[in-house]
Amino acid sequence: MIALWSQHSVESPWVAEEAEEARRLGKTLVPILIQRVEPPIGFRAIQAADLVAWNGSIDDPAAKLLIADLISVLGAPSAKSTERNNVVEVREIDPHLSLFQRFRTHWPKAALAGIAIVALLVGWQKWQSPEQEKQVAHPPIENDNLRKLPAPSMIGLAVSGERREIKPSETLQLTLIANYSDGKQNSIKEGIEWASSDSEVATVNEQGEVKGLRAGSASITAKSGGVKSPAWALNVKAAEPIVEPVAAPKLVGLNIGSSRNELVTKEKVSIRVKGQYSDRSEKYLSSGIAWETSDRTIALVSDRGQLETLRPGRVEVVARSGQLQSAPLTFVVKEPQAKTQPPTKVTRTTEPQPITPPLLSEQSKARISAYINRAKSFREQGNYAAALAELDRAKAIDALNDDIRTEIDQTKRACNAEKVLSNKPNC
């Protein structure tokens, strides 16, 4: 019984039932892998022939090995059987096609080849002696029947590591993984030839331990059984310089000061504290200060450094921060002075003195007369704005002139009269 295991046959309940029936009847079960799949449970103990990469040719090494194993199990066929059974020759398949495409495209040829093999087996059994047929018909179900089938071959290697970046003088253990033709993987620990593309950047010993030497990139490869792994990239990162933390400057002294040292009772004033540090720097402190006064009945200091006077006297104030203490600052508190009323000024009422008009020159008088005449002319024409403008010029020369005042009053009365008549005078 030849069972071809593929993705479809593994999932087919009919194929599994037929293979189970053949094993129940004691038939010789010959499993063949035509795709990289795991046989169903119950058939995995029997080693399967590997025809996954079979190109369809009768000269393929895997096909020759399968036929040789069949001959070793069933015996060599006679000449008549060989002449009577035609072996269908399958053309070579494009190696670039996927396994599924090969099987889908050439399944009729593959089926004919399977039928030919089955016919070959039938012919062999027909020409065997009855005793041989009896022995072949009921062989014990053991793995020894296919012990000569080819063992899985190693098809590739892969280098693996926890990280791809290390620092100089840092080591990293690498592992070599082997991939086999039956789809399994296994780690290799002996007989490995390790190599580094740049031994100045990183080296690797026989145990696969890679060590970084200086900043740069290197490729690590491994070779085992004539198979070489692809390059495994490693980056050695330059060690970052160790930066020593700079110690914070230490507070070494305190100085206190105030805008005034002489106060009166019930008065408040702020006291400022300046800290001196070990790096010779200074800055004002706003917290972490404890205040003390020599006499709490004279003055008190709040946590924020505000001094409040209570009664007259002399008091000293100090500031503390940890073990540090400032020099004392002295305050003198006095009684507030009584407020005196300023002397009232006596105002005497005097009679208004008559205003003496300024003395005008003949030229100024002539100008005033000209302004008044032009103002009268403009008033008669109804141009009150121009008349008032001329009178303003005259008034600038002599503000106390009665003629100017009279003309201004007449001009304004005339303008207001026209406004009453609903005219729109220019005044």
VOPAGU-2260 file (C-alpha; in pm, 1 decimal, decimal comma):
REM VOPAGU-2260
SITE   aa  ch    i         X         Y         Z
SITE  MET   A    0       0,0       0,0       0,0
SITE  ILE   A    1     156,2     331,6    -111,0
SITE  ALA   A    2      19,8     638,2      74,3
SITE  LEU   A    3     106,5     977,1     -77,0
SITE  TRP   A    4      95,5    1235,5     200,8
SITE  SER   A    5      12,6    1592,9      92,0
SITE  GLN   A    6    -186,1    1880,8     235,3
SITE  HIS   A    7    -505,6    1743,9      80,6
SITE  SER   A    8    -450,5    1377,7     162,7
SITE  VAL   A    9    -368,4    1453,7     526,6
SITE  GLU   A   10    -698,3    1641,0     560,7
SITE  SER   A   11    -898,2    1377,9     369,4
SITE  PRO   A   12   -1078,9    1125,0     595,6
SITE  TRP   A   13   -1099,0     876,5     304,7
SITE  VAL   A   14    -722,8     854,9     255,8
SITE  ALA   A   15    -666,1     803,2     628,4
SITE  GLU   A   16    -939,4     533,6     637,8
SITE  GLU   A   17    -791,2     348,2     339,4
SITE  ALA   A   18    -440,1     360,6     491,3
SITE  GLU   A   19    -577,8     233,8     825,0
SITE  GLU   A   20    -763,1     -50,0     645,2
SITE  ALA   A   21    -444,5    -156,0     464,9
SITE  ARG   A   22    -252,7    -161,4     793,6
SITE  ARG   A   23    -533,7    -364,1     957,6
SITE  LEU   A   24    -512,9    -622,2     676,4
SITE  GLY   A   25    -138,1    -651,4     732,1
SITE  LYS   A   26     -37,5    -491,2     404,9
SITE  THR   A   27     306,2    -338,9     365,8
SITE  LEU   A   28     249,4      35,7     407,5
SITE  VAL   A   29     487,7     257,2     208,9
SITE  PRO   A   30     427,1     629,1     299,0
SITE  ILE   A   31     570,1     893,4      63,2
SITE  LEU   A   32     586,1    1268,0     133,4
SITE  ILE   A   33     503,1    1476,1    -175,2
SITE  GLN   A   34     453,3    1794,5      31,3
SITE  ARG   A   35     615,4    1909,9     353,6
SITE  VAL   A   36     336,1    1799,3     590,7
SITE  GLU   A   37     302,9    1599,6     912,8
SITE  PRO   A   38     137,9    1255,9     853,1
SITE  PRO   A   39    -182,7    1184,5    1048,2
SITE  ILE   A   40    -162,3    1050,0    1400,9
SITE  GLY   A   41     -98,6     674,6    1390,2
SITE  PHE   A   42     123,7     689,9    1080,2
SITE  ARG   A   43     404,4     910,1    1208,8
SITE  ALA   A   44     603,3     615,7    1351,3
SITE  ILE   A   45     660,8     482,4     998,8
SITE  GLN   A   46     944,8     663,0     824,1
SITE  ALA   A   47     821,3     817,8     499,8
SITE  ALA   A   48    1016,1     848,9     176,3
SITE  ASP   A   49    1095,5    1211,9      86,9
SITE  LEU   A   50     974,8    1303,1    -264,8
SITE  VAL   A   51     892,6    1664,7    -180,8
SITE  ALA   A   52    1161,0    1794,2    -415,8
SITE  TRP   A   53    1105,8    1524,2    -679,9
SITE  ASN   A   54    1119,1    1675,6   -1026,6
SITE  GLY   A   55     923,5    1393,8   -1191,9
SITE  SER   A   56    1226,0    1225,2   -1348,0
SITE  ILE   A   57    1285,5     850,7   -1303,7
SITE  ASP   A   58    1654,7     931,3   -1265,5
SITE  ASP   A   59    1593,5    1147,8    -959,0
SITE  PRO   A   60    1805,6    1017,8    -665,0
SITE  ALA   A   61    1506,4    1015,5    -432,5
SITE  ALA   A   62    1299,2     811,8    -679,9
SITE  LYS   A   63    1585,0     565,6    -733,6
SITE  LEU   A   64    1624,9     525,9    -358,4
SITE  LEU   A   65    1250,2     458,2    -319,1
SITE  ILE   A   66    1254,4     190,5    -592,0
SITE  ALA   A   67    1561,0      31,2    -435,9
SITE  ASP   A   68    1385,8      15,6     -99,0
SITE  LEU   A   69    1077,7    -140,4    -260,0
SITE  ILE   A   70    1294,0    -405,6    -426,7
SITE  SER   A   71    1460,7    -481,0     -94,1
SITE  VAL   A   72    1118,5    -535,7      66,0
SITE  LEU   A   73     938,2    -720,0    -217,8
SITE  GLY   A   74    1225,6    -876,7    -407,5
SITE  ALA   A   75    1348,2    -817,0    -764,7
SITE  PRO   A   76    1084,7    -851,2   -1043,8
SITE  SER   A   77    1120,9   -1107,6   -1318,5
SITE  ALA   A   78    1204,4   -1011,5   -1676,6
SITE  LYS   A   79     848,5   -1082,0   -1797,0
SITE  SER   A   80     703,1    -857,8   -1530,3
SITE  THR   A   81     943,8    -581,7   -1621,4
SITE  GLU   A   82     858,2    -605,7   -1993,5
SITE  ARG   A   83     486,2    -623,9   -1930,1
SITE  ASN   A   84     472,1    -312,0   -1706,4
SITE  ASN   A   85     536,3      17,8   -1873,1
SITE  VAL   A   86     679,9     291,8   -1660,1
SITE  VAL   A   87     546,0     628,8   -1750,4
SITE  GLU   A   88     824,9     883,3   -1788,9
SITE  VAL   A   89     738,4    1227,8   -1654,1
SITE  ARG   A   90     888,6    1538,7   -1804,0
SITE  GLU   A   91    1094,9    1763,0   -1581,2
SITE  ILE   A   92     911,2    2043,5   -1406,1
SITE  ASP   A   93    1019,7    2397,5   -1374,2
SITE  PRO   A   94    1212,7    2405,0   -1041,2
SITE  HIS   A   95    1092,4    2758,2    -976,2
SITE  LEU   A   96     731,4    2644,0    -938,1
SITE  SER   A   97     600,4    2595,7    -585,4
SITE  LEU   A   98     529,9    2243,3    -461,0
SITE  PHE   A   99     157,1    2300,7    -470,6
SITE  GLN   A  100     176,6    2429,3    -832,3
SITE  ARG   A  101     383,3    2126,9    -934,8
SITE  PHE   A  102     136,7    1882,6    -786,8
SITE  ARG   A  103    -168,5    2066,8    -923,2
SITE  THR   A  104     -22,6    2096,9   -1273,3
SITE  HIS   A  105     123,0    1746,2   -1306,7
SITE  TRP   A  106    -107,6    1540,5   -1086,3
SITE  PRO   A  107    -219,6    1320,4   -1382,0
SITE  LYS   A  108     142,0    1230,9   -1450,7
SITE  ALA   A  109     207,9    1174,6   -1084,7
SITE  ALA   A  110    -100,4     953,1   -1066,1
SITE  LEU   A  111      16,0     752,1   -1367,4
SITE  ALA   A  112     355,7     713,2   -1208,4
SITE  GLY   A  113     190,0     589,1    -888,1
SITE  ILE   A  114     -24,7     346,2   -1089,9
SITE  ALA   A  115     285,7     220,9   -1266,3
SITE  ILE   A  116     456,8     158,8    -934,2
SITE  VAL   A  117     148,1     -21,7    -803,0
SITE  ALA   A  118     136,3    -230,9   -1121,1
SITE  LEU   A  119     502,0    -308,1   -1074,5
SITE  LEU   A  120     432,0    -430,6    -722,1
SITE  VAL   A  121     140,4    -643,4    -841,0
SITE  GLY   A  122     360,7    -799,3   -1108,3
SITE  TRP   A  123     629,1    -876,3    -858,6
SITE  GLN   A  124     386,8   -1043,5    -622,2
SITE  LYS   A  125     227,9   -1247,9    -904,0
SITE  TRP   A  126     558,5   -1402,6   -1007,5
SITE  GLN   A  127     676,2   -1478,6    -657,5
SITE  SER   A  128     642,1   -1821,6    -503,8
SITE  PRO   A  129     341,2   -1891,1    -282,6
SITE  GLU   A  130     562,3   -1892,3      21,5
SITE  GLN   A  131     705,1   -1553,4     -67,4
SITE  GLU   A  132     354,8   -1424,0    -134,3
SITE  LYS   A  133     246,9   -1552,1     203,2
SITE  GLN   A  134     541,5   -1388,8     371,9
SITE  VAL   A  135     483,7   -1060,3     190,9
SITE  ALA   A  136     107,4   -1067,4     243,4
SITE  HIS   A  137     135,1   -1080,4     620,6
SITE  PRO   A  138     458,1    -907,2     728,4
SITE  PRO   A  139     485,5    -787,2    1085,4
SITE  ILE   A  140     415,2    -419,5    1126,8
SITE  GLU   A  141     756,2    -295,7    1223,7
SITE  ASN   A  142     968,8       2,5    1141,9
SITE  ASP   A  143    1234,7    -233,0    1006,4
SITE  ASN   A  144    1040,7    -261,3     678,2
SITE  LEU   A  145    1142,4      94,5     582,3
SITE  ARG   A  146    1458,6     122,9     785,5
SITE  LYS   A  147    1657,1     176,7     467,7
SITE  LEU   A  148    1454,6     486,0     364,3
SITE  PRO   A  149    1669,8     801,2     346,9
SITE  ALA   A  150    1717,0     988,6     673,3
SITE  PRO   A  151    1615,9    1357,4     680,4
SITE  SER   A  152    1894,9    1571,2     539,1
SITE  MET   A  153    2012,4    1909,6     667,3
SITE  ILE   A  154    1900,7    2180,0     425,2
SITE  GLY   A  155    2008,5    2496,1     605,0
SITE  LEU   A  156    2162,8    2665,1     907,5
SITE  ALA   A  157    2066,8    2976,1    1100,0
SITE  VAL   A  158    2259,7    3170,9    1364,0
SITE  SER   A  159    2057,0    3297,9    1658,2
SITE  GLY   A  160    2139,1    3535,3    1943,7
SITE  GLU   A  161    1948,6    3721,0    2213,6
SITE  ARG   A  162    2066,3    4063,4    2094,1
SITE  ARG   A  163    2225,8    4210,5    1785,2
SITE  GLU   A  164    2402,9    4492,6    1967,8
SITE  ILE   A  165    2672,3    4466,8    2233,4
SITE  LYS   A  166    2932,8    4696,4    2383,7
SITE  PRO   A  167    3311,8    4664,4    2371,8
SITE  SER   A  168    3441,0    4393,1    2610,9
SITE  GLU   A  169    3087,1    4247,8    2630,1
SITE  THR   A  170    3022,7    3882,9    2534,1
SITE  LEU   A  171    2716,8    3717,8    2381,3
SITE  GLN   A  172    2640,4    3348,0    2335,7
SITE  LEU   A  173    2522,8    3245,9    1987,6
SITE  THR   A  174    2327,9    2933,7    1889,6
SITE  LEU   A  175    2333,5    2745,0    1559,9
SITE  ILE   A  176    1998,0    2600,9    1446,3
SITE  ALA   A  177    1984,9    2330,7    1175,5
SITE  ASN   A  178    1680,8    2295,6     944,4
SITE  TYR   A  179    1612,0    1945,3     806,2
SITE  SER   A  180    1428,0    1820,1     500,1
SITE  ASP   A  181    1146,0    1680,1     713,7
SITE  GLY   A  182    1066,1    2028,6     846,1
SITE  LYS   A  183    1222,4    1978,2    1187,3
SITE  GLN   A  184    1483,3    2195,0    1357,5
SITE  ASN   A  185    1759,0    2113,3    1599,8
SITE  SER   A  186    2042,6    2302,2    1765,5
SITE  ILE   A  187    2399,6    2202,9    1685,7
SITE  LYS   A  188    2662,4    2229,1    1956,0
SITE  GLU   A  189    2967,0    2044,5    1816,7
SITE  GLY   A  190    3163,2    2044,4    1494,5
SITE  ILE   A  191    3090,4    2408,9    1416,8
SITE  GLU   A  192    3327,9    2643,4    1238,7
SITE  TRP   A  193    3254,9    2996,8    1355,0
SITE  ALA   A  194    3387,2    3302,7    1171,9
SITE  SER   A  195    3372,2    3682,4    1202,0
SITE  SER   A  196    3391,6    3916,7     903,6
SITE  ASP   A  197    3590,8    4173,1    1106,0
SITE  SER   A  198    3801,7    4034,3    1388,5
SITE  GLU   A  199    3895,4    4386,9    1497,5
SITE  VAL   A  200    3531,6    4465,0    1575,2
SITE  ALA   A  201    3422,1    4128,0    1720,7
SITE  THR   A  202    3563,8    3776,5    1762,2
SITE  VAL   A  203    3385,8    3444,5    1806,7
SITE  ASN   A  204    3534,3    3128,8    1964,9
SITE  GLU   A  205    3465,3    2759,9    1900,2
SITE  GLN   A  206    3179,2    2758,2    2148,7
SITE  GLY   A  207    2995,8    3035,2    1962,1
SITE  GLU   A  208    3070,8    3305,8    2217,9
SITE  VAL   A  209    3111,8    3640,4    2044,5
SITE  LYS   A  210    3302,9    3925,5    2210,3
SITE  GLY   A  211    3291,4    4294,1    2115,9
SITE  LEU   A  212    3625,6    4470,4    2076,8
SITE  ARG   A  213    3555,8    4816,7    1934,4
SITE  ALA   A  214    3272,6    5013,2    1779,3
SITE  GLY   A  215    3164,2    4891,5    1436,0
SITE  SER   A  216    2969,1    4619,0    1255,5
SITE  ALA   A  217    3061,7    4257,8    1184,5
SITE  SER   A  218    2892,0    3955,4    1030,2
SITE  ILE   A  219    2905,1    3619,9    1210,5
SITE  THR   A  220    2874,2    3296,6    1010,7
SITE  ALA   A  221    2881,0    2927,2    1104,9
SITE  LYS   A  222    2961,3    2616,9     901,8
SITE  SER   A  223    2867,7    2255,3     980,3
SITE  GLY   A  224    2857,6    1945,6     763,7
SITE  GLY   A  225    2950,6    2141,5     453,9
SITE  VAL   A  226    2656,2    2377,6     498,7
SITE  LYS   A  227    2722,4    2745,2     572,0
SITE  SER   A  228    2477,0    2970,6     749,0
SITE  PRO   A  229    2371,5    3314,8     624,2
SITE  ALA   A  230    2554,0    3612,3     777,0
SITE  TRP   A  231    2426,0    3723,9    1118,6
SITE  ALA   A  232    2473,8    4099,2    1159,8
SITE  LEU   A  233    2621,8    4226,0    1487,5
SITE  ASN   A  234    2665,8    4587,8    1591,1
SITE  VAL   A  235    2922,9    4685,3    1853,5
SITE  LYS   A  236    2820,1    5014,7    2007,0
SITE  ALA   A  237    3079,5    5249,4    2149,2
SITE  ALA   A  238    3072,7    5264,6    2525,0
SITE  GLU   A  239    2922,5    5586,0    2650,2
SITE  PRO   A  240    3156,6    5790,5    2866,8
SITE  ILE   A  241    3083,6    5770,4    3234,5
SITE  VAL   A  242    2976,2    6110,6    3354,9
SITE  GLU   A  243    3041,8    6161,4    3719,4
SITE  PRO   A  244    2752,6    6341,6    3884,7
SITE  VAL   A  245    2844,1    6692,7    3988,4
SITE  ALA   A  246    2791,2    6738,7    4358,1
SITE  ALA   A  247    2542,0    7010,0    4438,9
SITE  PRO   A  248    2697,0    7310,3    4615,6
SITE  LYS   A  249    2662,9    7297,0    4991,7
SITE  LEU   A  250    2511,1    7572,3    5203,7
SITE  VAL   A  251    2789,9    7706,9    5426,5
SITE  GLY   A  252    2659,5    8038,1    5564,3
SITE  LEU   A  253    2359,8    8265,5    5628,6
SITE  ASN   A  254    2325,0    8644,3    5615,2
SITE  ILE   A  255    2009,1    8835,1    5711,2
SITE  GLY   A  256    1913,6    9194,1    5640,7
SITE  SER   A  257    1623,1    9438,8    5647,2
SITE  SER   A  258    1537,1    9766,7    5481,6
SITE  ARG   A  259    1501,5    9937,7    5823,7
SITE  ASN   A  260    1632,1    9865,5    6169,7
SITE  GLU   A  261    1441,8   10137,0    6361,1
SITE  LEU   A  262    1071,9   10068,3    6391,9
SITE  VAL   A  263     772,2   10172,3    6596,7
SITE  THR   A  264     526,0    9948,5    6774,0
SITE  LYS   A  265     263,9    9762,6    6570,1
SITE  GLU   A  266     480,3    9786,2    6258,5
SITE  LYS   A  267     580,0    9505,7    6022,1
SITE  VAL   A  268     892,8    9465,9    5813,0
SITE  SER   A  269    1035,3    9180,3    5604,2
SITE  ILE   A  270    1371,9    9020,2    5678,8
SITE  ARG   A  271    1554,7    8853,3    5387,5
SITE  VAL   A  272    1798,7    8564,0    5418,0
SITE  LYS   A  273    2086,0    8520,2    5173,4
SITE  GLY   A  274    2257,0    8180,6    5163,1
SITE  GLN   A  275    2628,7    8138,5    5093,7
SITE  TYR   A  276    2735,6    7816,0    4919,0
SITE  SER   A  277    3054,3    7614,9    4888,1
SITE  ASP   A  278    3100,0    7723,3    4524,7
SITE  ARG   A  279    3105,4    8086,9    4642,9
SITE  SER   A  280    2762,0    8154,8    4500,9
SITE  GLU   A  281    2484,1    8332,1    4688,2
SITE  LYS   A  282    2108,7    8328,8    4660,9
SITE  TYR   A  283    1809,7    8431,6    4867,8
SITE  LEU   A  284    1631,3    8158,2    5063,1
SITE  SER   A  285    1255,0    8143,3    5098,5
SITE  SER   A  286    1204,2    7816,1    5286,1
SITE  GLY   A  287    1369,2    7593,9    5539,6
SITE  ILE   A  288    1453,8    7884,7    5773,2
SITE  ALA   A  289    1383,5    7892,9    6147,1
SITE  TRP   A  290    1369,4    8233,7    6318,7
SITE  GLU   A  291    1458,5    8329,9    6673,9
SITE  THR   A  292    1429,0    8660,3    6867,0
SITE  SER   A  293    1605,4    8760,5    7185,9
SITE  ASP   A  294    1281,3    8890,6    7339,2
SITE  ARG   A  295     946,9    8764,8    7210,5
SITE  THR   A  296     762,2    9033,5    7402,5
SITE  ILE   A  297     923,7    9302,5    7189,0
SITE  ALA   A  298     898,0    9144,4    6843,5
SITE  LEU   A  299     801,2    8818,0    6669,0
SITE  VAL   A  300     910,5    8676,2    6332,0
SITE  SER   A  301     677,8    8461,4    6117,5
SITE  ASP   A  302     787,1    8156,6    5914,3
SITE  ARG   A  303     805,8    8378,1    5608,6
SITE  GLY   A  304    1050,4    8615,5    5773,5
SITE  GLN   A  305     810,4    8900,6    5855,7
SITE  LEU   A  306     896,8    9081,0    6179,4
SITE  GLU   A  307     614,4    9239,8    6381,7
SITE  THR   A  308     690,1    9477,2    6667,8
SITE  LEU   A  309     488,5    9456,2    6990,5
SITE  ARG   A  310     633,4    9711,7    7236,8
SITE  PRO   A  311     926,0    9950,5    7259,9
SITE  GLY   A  312    1266,6    9799,6    7321,8
SITE  ARG   A  313    1576,4    9650,6    7163,9
SITE  VAL   A  314    1564,6    9300,1    7012,1
SITE  GLU   A  315    1804,4    9076,4    6816,2
SITE  VAL   A  316    1690,8    8837,8    6542,6
SITE  VAL   A  317    1883,2    8532,8    6407,6
SITE  ALA   A  318    1804,1    8282,3    6131,6
SITE  ARG   A  319    1886,6    7908,5    6143,6
SITE  SER   A  320    1911,3    7639,5    5874,3
SITE  GLY   A  321    2024,1    7302,1    6003,1
SITE  GLN   A  322    2347,7    7357,1    6194,9
SITE  LEU   A  323    2403,2    7701,1    6042,9
SITE  GLN   A  324    2314,2    8026,5    6220,5
SITE  SER   A  325    2330,0    8381,1    6094,0
SITE  ALA   A  326    2482,5    8675,6    6274,7
SITE  PRO   A  327    2222,3    8860,7    6486,2
SITE  LEU   A  328    2039,0    9154,8    6336,2
SITE  THR   A  329    1941,1    9427,2    6589,0
SITE  PHE   A  330    1612,9    9616,9    6575,2
SITE  VAL   A  331    1515,9    9920,4    6787,3
SITE  VAL   A  332    1143,3    9961,3    6854,6
SITE  LYS   A  333    1009,4   10300,8    6964,6
SITE  GLU   A  334     673,5   10448,4    7056,7
SITE  PRO   A  335     504,6   10624,9    6766,4
SITE  GLN   A  336     525,7   11006,5    6786,1
SITE  ALA   A  337     208,0   11207,7    6843,9
SITE  LYS   A  338      81,3   11371,9    6532,2
SITE  THR   A  339      79,0   11758,0    6548,5
SITE  GLN   A  340    -174,4   11965,7    6362,3
SITE  PRO   A  341     -20,3   12202,3    6107,7
SITE  PRO   A  342     -88,1   12573,6    6178,9
SITE  THR   A  343    -398,2   12703,6    6009,0
SITE  LYS   A  344    -353,7   12982,7    5768,1
SITE  VAL   A  345    -562,4   13295,5    5831,5
SITE  THR   A  346    -708,7   13428,4    5512,5
SITE  ARG   A  347    -815,2   13791,7    5503,2
SITE  THR   A  348   -1084,8   13908,3    5272,1
SITE  THR   A  349    -979,4   14209,2    5069,1
SITE  GLU   A  350   -1180,9   14419,5    4839,1
SITE  PRO   A  351   -1114,3   14364,3    4470,0
SITE  GLN   A  352    -880,3   14615,4    4326,5
SITE  PRO   A  353    -978,4   14778,5    4002,0
SITE  ILE   A  354    -799,5   14638,0    3699,6
SITE  THR   A  355    -596,7   14895,9    3522,5
SITE  PRO   A  356    -616,4   14854,1    3146,1
SITE  PRO   A  357    -280,3   14818,7    2976,4
SITE  LEU   A  358    -132,6   15110,1    2802,4
SITE  LEU   A  359    -154,5   15067,0    2423,5
SITE  SER   A  360      51,0   15227,0    2155,9
SITE  GLU   A  361    -103,9   15421,5    1875,9
SITE  GLN   A  362     -17,1   15139,0    1638,1
SITE  SER   A  363    -203,3   14880,5    1855,4
SITE  LYS   A  364    -504,5   15107,3    1879,3
SITE  ALA   A  365    -508,0   15143,3    1500,0
SITE  ARG   A  366    -499,5   14767,3    1456,0
SITE  ILE   A  367    -786,6   14716,5    1702,6
SITE  SER   A  368    -991,6   14978,5    1516,1
SITE  ALA   A  369    -923,2   14802,8    1183,1
SITE  TYR   A  370   -1030,7   14463,2    1328,1
SITE  ILE   A  371   -1354,5   14614,0    1465,4
SITE  ASN   A  372   -1437,9   14781,5    1131,8
SITE  ARG   A  373   -1384,7   14460,9     935,5
SITE  ALA   A  374   -1595,0   14271,8    1192,6
SITE  LYS   A  375   -1883,0   14517,5    1143,1
SITE  SER   A  376   -1857,4   14476,2     765,6
SITE  PHE   A  377   -1870,7   14093,7     794,1
SITE  ARG   A  378   -2166,0   14120,2    1038,3
SITE  GLU   A  379   -2364,0   14330,4     795,9
SITE  GLN   A  380   -2292,4   14076,0     520,7
SITE  GLY   A  381   -2418,4   13794,4     744,6
SITE  ASN   A  382   -2072,3   13633,2     773,3
SITE  TYR   A  383   -2076,6   13608,7    1148,6
SITE  ALA   A  384   -1792,4   13359,5    1175,0
SITE  ALA   A  385   -1551,7   13592,5     995,6
SITE  ALA   A  386   -1672,2   13883,0    1212,2
SITE  LEU   A  387   -1605,4   13691,7    1532,2
SITE  ALA   A  388   -1261,6   13588,5    1403,2
SITE  GLU   A  389   -1166,1   13953,5    1352,5
SITE  LEU   A  390   -1293,1   14044,3    1698,3
SITE  ASP   A  391   -1085,1   13762,6    1853,8
SITE  ARG   A  392    -774,0   13914,5    1696,2
SITE  ALA   A  393    -861,5   14251,0    1842,4
SITE  LYS   A  394    -933,4   14096,7    2182,0
SITE  ALA   A  395    -590,3   13937,5    2181,1
SITE  ILE   A  396    -441,3   14285,6    2178,2
SITE  ASP   A  397    -674,0   14441,2    2439,0
SITE  ALA   A  398    -905,8   14202,6    2622,1
SITE  LEU   A  399   -1060,5   14482,3    2829,7
SITE  ASN   A  400   -1165,3   14702,7    2538,1
SITE  ASP   A  401   -1534,4   14790,1    2569,9
SITE  ASP   A  402   -1578,5   14848,3    2195,0
SITE  ILE   A  403   -1461,0   14496,4    2122,4
SITE  ARG   A  404   -1701,5   14350,7    2381,6
SITE  THR   A  405   -1989,3   14548,5    2244,2
SITE  GLU   A  406   -1926,0   14436,9    1888,0
SITE  ILE   A  407   -1896,9   14073,0    1997,8
SITE  ASP   A  408   -2235,0   14093,0    2173,7
SITE  GLN   A  409   -2401,7   14251,1    1870,8
SITE  THR   A  410   -2257,0   13989,4    1635,6
SITE  LYS   A  411   -2378,7   13701,1    1852,8
SITE  ARG   A  412   -2728,5   13850,2    1889,7
SITE  ALA   A  413   -2755,8   13892,3    1513,0
SITE  CYS   A  414   -2646,2   13532,6    1456,2
SITE  ASN   A  415   -2895,4   13396,9    1709,6
SITE  ALA   A  416   -3173,8   13600,0    1551,5
SITE  GLU   A  417   -3114,5   13434,3    1218,0
SITE  LYS   A  418   -3116,7   13096,7    1382,9
SITE  VAL   A  419   -3464,0   13174,6    1518,5
SITE  LEU   A  420   -3576,0   13252,4    1163,6
SITE  SER   A  421   -3467,2   12899,2    1062,1
SITE  ASN   A  422   -3176,8   13024,9     868,3
SITE  LYS   A  423   -2838,3   12864,9     882,4
SITE  PRO   A  424   -2598,1   13144,1     961,1
SITE  ASN   A  425   -2224,1   13089,9     957,4
SITE  CYS   A  426   -2141,0   13167,7    1316,3
